[in-house]
Amino acid sequence: MPLSPRPAARRLLLTLLAGVLAAGGLLAVTGGGAQGGREPLPVPRADCGKGSRPETDIQGRVPASDYASGRVDRGYRCNARAVAHRGTSGGFKVHRFTDAKGHTCAFYDSTLVFPRDLVYNLTSGLGVIVLAMDDPKKPRQTATLTTPAMQSPHESLLLNRRRGLLVASLGTAATYPGVLDVYDVKSDCRHPRLLSSTPSGVLGHESGFAPDGRTFWTASTSGTLVAIDLADPRLPTPIMVQPGVSYHGLRFSADGDTMYAANIGNPDLSTLDLMGGTGLDILDVSAVHDRVLGARPTVLSKLTWPEASIPQSAEPFTQDGHDYLLEMDEYADLFSLKGVSDQPNAPVGAGRIINVDDPRRPFVVSHLRLEVHQPEVHGGEQYADPGANFPAQGYAGHYCSVPRRTNPKIAGCSMILSGLRLFDISDVERPREVAYFNRPQRPGSRPGFPDVAGSYAMSAPAWDPKRGSVWYTDANSGFYNVKLTNGVEQLLR
């Protein structure tokens, strides 16, 4: 959710408004997450094998000295290498889909914030990019989706594989009128077919898709949650509009009855915490999905953690018969009193694995953090690294994904300046880093845009398990197909 100072102020006002709308609250917080009250530790470093070009500093850092020496131009890779690269921009999501005829495609949004990135992206194309990936070493652009929502989907672009629907809601860092675009990709993913473009999303920013593909949800930072009936994708129909909730990413249990909502918080004036209540809300949405007239989600529990920044999304998965969420916070907590007064030392939420076997009693199992995220270094000399002192960039997390929902052994996370990071999560209590890929851009690498520097890895990755590869985008350098090496690729199988 990139923010320049002016949109950040606007978002703060919108959050305050959402807090007024939500006055009275829902349920009490059930528990925290740090290890016995201590700061969570970073995961163990990856053991980099043959062909790697490891980082030169602490885990995740690209120091200013590497720019001065020219080392940054070679990039950084550990048990990973790029087999394909395309374009010069990227956004928040990458999706992979194989259609009814056997063609495989990639879909990715190309813009972080519209219209801020309009001029920057004129050279690479605006909208959602469609790549034919039948030969994954030679991505071929076959279409660009430029209907309103696809021009600026912000974080809402989602794919439902069961129905072959690609959907997004018009949005930006604050919010936009939620024009909802629905495309059919099942027939021919290389040339998606527009089914509808309507104002049914109400307001846009983030989203969720019920597993059966019949309900699409939009969430806005101005405090609205909307459920849209897509039983007929040519006629999207809002069936519930709930004000007063400040939700980010919305994900669901396998049966669709439970929603895992990243709560970006509401002001708590009693403690002067401008982002009070950040964390995870777990809700029963079965009645909404069953189309019960007048139904609203019911909050089952709330969970927060001491080091929370801005919760982004919580991806569900199962491991050895237990239910978990892979949750990632974005940025540093710039909206707490500490963040406003001492920005370099603001908390970095990073990621965590949460047990949700009992949705009324969730708890944090472990953390996904890099050394560069730790409080003792986050405000140190690394704050002068290119991109590190821009609030919408910096050393922090943004999105994670797993290659499959049942017993995944690996997770991939875009961690902004630190690039794409890969973690072994087969032991959920002891995750460890196993690979990374990072291609920072030197200041001045884009003529006319002197502020473009470093990496800007923001997207939820997509996976090609058969080939041992992961796809992601960097807003400063485009789409990458990254092959995992030195045995790490076995974790995809």
SULSUL-V929651 format. One record per residue. N is the residue number from 1. PHI is phi in degrees with one decimal (NA if undefined). D_FIRST is the distance of its C-alpha to the first C-alpha in Angstrom with 1 decimal. Layout:
BEGIN
n = {N/N}
phi = {PHI/PHI}
d_first = {D_FIRST/D_FIRST}
END
This chain:
BEGIN
n = {1/2/3/4/5/6/7/8/9/10/11/12/13/14/15/16/17/18/19/20/21/22/23/24/25/26/27/28/29/30/31/32/33/34/35/36/37/38/39/40/41/42/43/44/45/46/47/48/49/50/51/52/53/54/55/56/57/58/59/60/61/62/63/64/65/66/67/68/69/70/71/72/73/74/75/76/77/78/79/80/81/82/83/84/85/86/87/88/89/90/91/92/93/94/95/96/97/98/99/100/101/102/103/104/105/106/107/108/109/110/111/112/113/114/115/116/117/118/119/120/121/122/123/124/125/126/127/128/129/130/131/132/133/134/135/136/137/138/139/140/141/142/143/144/145/146/147/148/149/150/151/152/153/154/155/156/157/158/159/160/161/162/163/164/165/166/167/168/169/170/171/172/173/174/175/176/177/178/179/180/181/182/183/184/185/186/187/188/189/190/191/192/193/194/195/196/197/198/199/200/201/202/203/204/205/206/207/208/209/210/211/212/213/214/215/216/217/218/219/220/221/222/223/224/225/226/227/228/229/230/231/232/233/234/235/236/237/238/239/240/241/242/243/244/245/246/247/248/249/250/251/252/253/254/255/256/257/258/259/260/261/262/263/264/265/266/267/268/269/270/271/272/273/274/275/276/277/278/279/280/281/282/283/284/285/286/287/288/289/290/291/292/293/294/295/296/297/298/299/300/301/302/303/304/305/306/307/308/309/310/311/312/313/314/315/316/317/318/319/320/321/322/323/324/325/326/327/328/329/330/331/332/333/334/335/336/337/338/339/340/341/342/343/344/345/346/347/348/349/350/351/352/353/354/355/356/357/358/359/360/361/362/363/364/365/366/367/368/369/370/371/372/373/374/375/376/377/378/379/380/381/382/383/384/385/386/387/388/389/390/391/392/393/394/395/396/397/398/399/400/401/402/403/404/405/406/407/408/409/410/411/412/413/414/415/416/417/418/419/420/421/422/423/424/425/426/427/428/429/430/431/432/433/434/435/436/437/438/439/440/441/442/443/444/445/446/447/448/449/450/451/452/453/454/455/456/457/458/459/460/461/462/463/464/465/466/467/468/469/470/471/472/473/474/475/476/477/478/479/480/481/482/483/484/485/486/487/488/489/490/491/492/493}
phi = {NA/-62.3/-136.4/-84.2/-54.6/-68.6/-60.3/-62.7/-64.4/-64.2/-64.0/-63.3/-63.6/-65.5/-65.5/-60.9/-62.2/-61.2/-64.6/-63.9/-64.7/-93.7/-53.5/105.6/71.8/-123.3/-135.5/-73.6/-64.4/-91.9/173.0/-105.3/-141.9/-66.1/-71.8/60.8/89.2/-83.0/-62.0/-64.4/-92.7/-70.7/-71.7/-59.6/-66.8/-71.5/-92.4/-81.3/-99.2/-56.3/83.3/-80.7/-126.9/-67.0/-63.7/-101.8/-131.3/-64.7/-54.1/95.6/-93.4/-117.8/-73.5/-57.9/-63.3/-70.8/-69.9/-65.4/-84.3/92.4/-58.5/-60.6/-67.9/-86.0/74.2/-133.4/-150.2/-140.2/55.9/-159.5/-151.1/-78.8/-106.2/-159.8/-146.5/-147.3/80.7/-132.0/-148.2/-164.9/-130.7/-109.6/-137.1/-129.9/-124.6/-121.4/-151.3/-113.6/-84.6/-65.3/-94.9/92.8/-79.9/-107.6/-132.3/-114.1/-124.7/-148.9/-80.3/-107.4/-132.4/-77.8/-132.5/-102.0/-95.5/-53.1/-92.0/-57.0/-66.4/-56.7/-90.8/-59.9/-79.0/-114.9/102.5/-103.4/108.9/-91.5/-88.8/-112.5/-116.5/-77.3/-118.9/-61.6/-110.4/-65.9/-83.8/-134.8/-57.7/-128.0/-72.7/-113.4/-162.4/-130.7/-89.1/-125.4/-67.4/-50.5/-67.3/-75.8/-69.5/-144.7/-76.8/48.0/-103.6/-99.6/-68.5/-134.4/-120.1/-106.8/-68.6/-59.6/-104.3/66.7/-114.4/-109.5/-134.7/-149.7/-119.0/-58.1/-160.4/-153.5/-59.1/-89.9/-172.3/-129.8/-56.5/-79.6/-61.6/-106.7/-107.8/-122.6/-120.6/-89.3/-118.7/-70.1/-71.3/-154.3/-66.5/-71.8/-136.0/-56.5/-110.6/-68.0/-98.6/-164.9/-143.7/-137.1/-83.0/-72.1/-78.5/67.6/-135.1/-124.3/-170.6/-122.0/-164.5/-155.5/-130.7/-59.2/-55.0/-79.7/77.3/-91.5/-133.9/-110.2/-114.9/-116.1/-130.2/-123.2/-74.7/-87.9/97.6/-128.9/-127.9/-128.7/-104.7/-122.2/-76.0/-114.5/-53.9/-111.6/-65.1/-83.2/-139.2/-61.2/-133.0/-63.2/-115.9/-158.6/-126.8/-117.7/-86.7/85.7/-124.7/-108.4/-102.8/-109.2/-67.2/-122.0/-127.7/-135.1/-64.2/-59.5/-85.5/80.9/-79.2/-117.8/-104.3/-108.9/-107.8/-74.9/-95.4/-84.7/99.4/-131.7/-63.6/-114.3/-69.6/-69.2/-113.8/59.4/-94.9/-74.5/-126.6/-62.7/83.5/-63.4/150.4/-122.7/-108.3/-110.5/-127.9/-88.4/-116.5/-60.3/-66.3/-64.7/-68.0/-87.2/64.6/-71.5/-59.1/77.7/-68.6/-129.7/-62.1/-112.0/-74.1/-92.7/-165.3/-131.6/-136.5/-132.6/-145.6/-58.5/-93.8/-59.5/-112.7/-123.8/-56.8/-101.5/-162.6/-131.3/-85.7/-77.1/-157.5/-116.4/-141.9/53.3/82.7/-106.6/-97.3/-135.2/-124.7/-102.0/-102.1/-128.7/-92.2/-103.6/55.6/-100.9/-78.5/-78.8/-107.0/-80.1/-59.3/-64.7/-65.1/-67.2/-87.4/-145.8/-53.6/-59.1/-100.0/-63.3/-60.1/-108.3/-69.4/50.3/-127.1/-160.7/-107.1/-120.0/-82.1/-127.3/-53.7/-109.6/-62.8/-89.8/-141.0/-72.6/-152.2/-77.2/-97.2/-161.9/-123.7/-115.3/-134.8/-104.1/-58.8/-68.5/-87.0/-71.9/-57.3/-70.4/-118.3/-61.0/-100.4/-85.3/-64.6/-66.4/-64.2/-91.1/-63.9/-52.2/88.1/-75.8/-100.7/-92.1/-55.4/-88.5/-126.8/77.2/-89.8/-165.1/-98.9/-147.0/-134.7/-129.6/-154.1/-124.8/-72.0/-152.6/-81.6/-102.2/50.0/-71.4/-98.1/-137.3/-132.1/-119.9/-132.2/-85.9/-120.5/48.5/-63.5/-89.3/75.0/-86.1/-120.5/-117.7/-127.2/-80.8/-115.7/-62.9/-106.6/-65.0/-83.3/-138.3/-64.5/-145.3/-77.8/-123.6/-165.1/-158.2/-146.3/-147.9/-125.4/-66.2/-105.7/-75.9/-54.4/90.0/-68.9/-110.1/-54.3/88.9/-129.9/-64.8/-83.5/-73.8/-158.1/72.7/-95.1/-140.4/-80.2/-124.0/-88.5/-69.6/-70.8/-113.5/-128.2/-122.7/-59.0/-59.2/-100.9/66.3/-126.3/-133.1/-112.1/-152.8/-124.0/-117.3/-61.3/-94.2/-146.7/102.6/-92.5/-128.8/-104.1/-110.4/-88.8/-83.0/-132.3/55.7/90.2/-63.9/-60.7/-65.3/-68.5/-80.7/-108.3}
d_first = {0.0/3.8/6.4/10.1/12.6/13.6/10.4/9.9/13.5/13.1/10.5/13.0/15.8/14.3/14.0/17.5/18.7/17.4/19.3/22.4/22.2/22.0/24.9/27.3/24.9/25.4/26.6/27.0/24.9/26.9/26.2/24.3/23.7/24.7/28.0/30.6/28.5/28.2/25.1/24.1/25.3/23.7/24.9/27.9/27.5/28.2/31.7/31.4/34.2/36.0/34.1/31.2/30.0/28.7/26.6/28.7/27.3/25.8/23.8/20.5/21.3/22.0/24.2/25.0/28.5/27.6/26.5/29.8/31.9/30.3/29.6/25.9/27.1/28.4/25.1/25.0/25.9/27.5/29.2/27.1/27.6/26.2/28.5/26.6/24.0/23.1/21.2/19.2/15.7/13.3/10.0/8.7/12.1/15.7/18.6/22.3/25.1/28.9/30.5/34.0/35.7/34.3/31.9/28.7/25.6/22.0/19.3/16.0/13.6/14.0/11.4/7.8/8.2/11.6/14.0/12.9/13.4/16.4/19.1/17.6/17.6/21.0/22.6/20.9/20.5/18.1/17.2/17.3/19.7/22.6/24.5/27.9/28.0/31.6/32.2/29.1/30.3/30.3/27.3/28.4/26.2/27.9/25.6/22.6/21.4/20.9/21.2/18.9/16.3/16.5/15.9/12.4/11.6/7.8/7.5/11.1/13.5/16.1/19.6/22.6/25.3/28.0/28.1/26.6/24.0/20.8/18.7/15.6/14.8/13.9/10.6/8.0/5.6/8.8/10.9/13.6/16.9/16.5/18.8/19.2/20.4/22.5/24.1/27.0/26.7/29.5/32.3/31.1/27.6/28.3/28.6/26.5/28.2/26.5/27.8/26.2/23.7/23.8/22.1/22.3/18.6/19.2/15.5/12.5/8.9/9.5/13.0/16.0/19.3/22.6/24.6/27.4/25.2/26.7/23.8/20.3/18.0/15.2/13.1/11.7/10.4/13.7/15.6/16.9/17.6/19.5/21.7/23.0/26.3/26.3/29.9/30.7/27.6/29.5/29.3/26.1/27.0/25.0/26.9/25.0/22.8/22.0/20.7/19.8/17.4/13.7/12.7/9.7/11.1/14.9/17.4/21.2/24.5/26.7/28.9/26.0/27.4/24.8/21.1/18.8/16.0/13.2/13.8/11.3/14.5/16.9/18.8/22.0/24.2/27.1/25.4/23.3/20.2/17.5/15.3/18.4/18.5/15.3/16.2/17.5/19.4/21.9/23.4/26.5/25.7/29.0/30.5/27.8/28.0/31.8/31.6/33.4/33.8/31.7/30.0/26.9/25.0/26.8/25.1/26.9/25.3/22.5/21.6/20.0/20.4/21.2/18.6/15.6/12.4/9.4/10.6/8.6/11.7/15.5/17.4/21.1/24.0/27.7/29.7/33.4/33.4/30.9/27.5/24.4/20.6/18.5/15.6/12.7/10.8/7.8/8.7/11.7/12.7/12.6/13.6/16.8/19.9/20.1/16.7/17.6/21.1/20.6/17.2/18.4/19.7/16.9/16.7/14.7/14.4/14.4/16.0/19.1/21.5/22.6/25.9/26.0/29.7/30.3/27.3/28.8/28.8/25.8/25.8/24.0/26.1/24.6/21.7/19.8/19.4/20.4/22.8/20.3/18.3/21.4/22.0/25.1/23.5/19.9/21.2/24.2/25.1/22.1/20.0/21.9/20.8/19.2/15.5/15.8/15.8/12.8/10.4/7.3/9.6/12.5/14.2/12.1/11.0/8.4/10.5/14.3/17.1/20.9/23.5/25.3/25.2/28.7/29.5/26.9/28.0/24.8/21.1/18.6/15.3/13.0/12.9/11.4/14.5/16.7/16.3/17.3/19.1/21.6/23.2/26.4/25.9/29.4/30.3/27.5/28.8/28.9/26.0/26.4/24.8/26.9/25.2/22.5/21.9/20.2/20.9/19.6/20.3/22.8/22.2/23.9/23.7/22.3/25.0/23.9/20.5/21.5/18.1/17.1/17.9/17.4/15.4/11.8/11.9/8.8/10.8/12.7/16.2/19.3/22.8/26.3/28.5/31.8/31.0/29.3/26.1/22.3/20.1/16.7/15.0/14.0/12.3/15.2/18.0/17.7/18.8/20.9/23.5/24.2/27.5/28.0/31.3/33.9/34.0/30.3/30.4/32.8/30.1/28.8/32.2}
END
